[in-house]
Amino acid sequence: MKNIRVKEAAEYLGVSKSMLDKLRCFGGGPRYFKLGRAVVYSLPDLDAWRDERVRSNTWSAANQNNLATDRVV
């Protein structure tokens, strides 16, 4: 299992380093661990995080239901 640091992880995922930094602070990002001060990601964790975000369309059924209840009749 290969481990990579933040810059390489961002390149691997096709996102900015800043995005990964923010996701670490506020939640919602891939699993990581720290070795001293270094933040390290494993490739399987990055792949799993990316795969959880696969979508077939821009609207989910939950979003469509919420829109229907938010409309003023």
C-alpha positions in Angstrom: 0.0 0.0 0.0 1.5 3.3 -1.1 1.1 6.4 1.0 1.3 9.9 -0.4 1.4 13.4 1.0 -1.2 16.2 0.5 0.2 17.7 -2.7 0.4 14.3 -4.5 -3.0 13.3 -3.1 -4.5 16.5 -4.6 -2.9 15.8 -8.0 -4.1 12.2 -7.8 -7.7 13.2 -7.2 -7.6 16.2 -9.6 -8.4 18.7 -6.8 -6.5 21.5 -5.2 -4.3 21.1 -2.2 -6.3 23.9 -0.6 -9.5 21.8 -1.0 -8.0 18.8 0.8 -6.7 21.1 3.5 -10.2 22.6 4.0 -11.9 19.2 4.0 -9.5 18.0 6.7 -10.5 21.0 8.9 -14.2 21.0 8.3 -14.8 17.3 7.5 -16.0 15.4 4.5 -12.6 14.6 3.0 -10.8 11.3 2.6 -9.3 9.5 5.6 -5.8 10.4 6.4 -3.2 9.9 9.1 -0.4 12.0 10.6 3.2 11.0 10.9 4.6 13.7 13.1 3.5 16.9 11.4 3.1 15.3 8.0 -0.4 14.5 6.7 -0.4 11.3 4.7 -3.1 9.6 2.6 -3.2 6.0 1.4 -4.2 5.3 -2.2 -7.0 2.9 -1.2 -8.6 5.5 1.0 -8.4 8.1 -1.8 -9.9 5.7 -4.2 -12.7 4.9 -1.7 -13.5 8.6 -1.1 -13.6 9.3 -4.8 -15.8 6.2 -5.5 -18.3 7.4 -2.9 -18.9 10.5 -4.9 -19.8 8.8 -8.2 -23.1 10.2 -9.5 -25.3 9.4 -12.5 -27.1 12.8 -12.5 -26.9 16.2 -10.9 -30.1 15.8 -8.9 -30.7 13.0 -6.4 -34.2 11.8 -5.5 -33.8 13.4 -2.0 -33.1 16.8 -3.6 -36.1 16.5 -5.9 -38.4 15.6 -2.9 -37.1 18.6 -0.9 -37.7 20.9 -3.8 -41.3 19.8 -4.1 -42.0 20.5 -0.4 -40.3 23.9 -0.6 -42.5 25.2 -3.3 -45.2 27.7 -2.4 -48.6 26.7 -3.9 
